[in-house]
Amino acid sequence: MFIIWNGLGCLVIPVVIIGVVAGTAIAQAEPNARWPRMIAGLGTALALFGLGVILNRPKVLGHDRWGNAVTAQEDHSLYWIPVQYWSAIALVIGTILVFKK
């Protein structure tokens, strides 16, 4: 299987792995409680969203001769999906896995 990323988009994978490990540990400790596992999924989604917002924000390179800011935006994505959008994907899949019996 090929993993395709741009910039630091490969950081999605370890963040999701940490979230899955946390959710699995919570599920083993509290097998009948769903809300702690949901908090682990929400934490993973928030971590991905924050990481994506930080990585994909426009960076000021300088100013032109009229004083306008010259910006550039890097592309940090995994499978052509920006990092911050992976938070929604992780939240939906995590919710499905939590409520699946």
LINCOR-V317870 format. One record per pair of residues at least 24 apart in sequence whose ideal C-beta (glycine too) atoms are under 7 Angstrom apart, sorted by sequence separation. I is the first residue (numbers start at 1). J is the second residue. D is the distance in Angstrom with one decimal. If there is no record, write none. Layout:
<<I,J,D> <I,J,D>>
This chain:
<<19,43,6.7> <19,44,3.0> <56,82,5.7> <56,83,6.5> <16,44,6.4> <55,83,5.7> <56,84,6.4> <15,44,6.4> <52,82,5.9> <52,83,3.4> <53,84,5.5> <15,47,5.3> <51,83,5.6> <52,84,2.7> <15,48,5.7> <52,86,7.0> <48,83,6.3> <49,84,5.2> <52,87,6.7> <12,48,6.4> <15,51,6.7> <48,84,7.0> <48,86,5.0> <49,87,3.8> <48,87,3.9> <11,51,6.3> <45,87,4.3> <48,90,5.8> <45,90,5.0> <44,90,5.3> <45,91,4.0> <8,55,5.7> <7,55,6.8> <42,91,6.9> <41,91,6.3> <44,94,6.5> <41,94,3.0> <41,95,6.4> <41,98,6.2> <38,98,5.2> <37,98,4.8> <34,98,5.4> <34,99,6.8> <12,78,4.6> <7,74,5.3> <9,76,4.9> <7,75,5.7> <8,76,4.9> <9,77,4.5> <10,78,6.7> <6,75,4.6> <7,76,3.7> <9,78,4.1> <6,76,6.4> <6,77,4.9> <12,83,5.9> <19,90,6.9> <5,77,6.5> <5,78,4.8> <9,83,5.8> <12,86,5.0> <16,90,6.0> <4,79,5.5>>
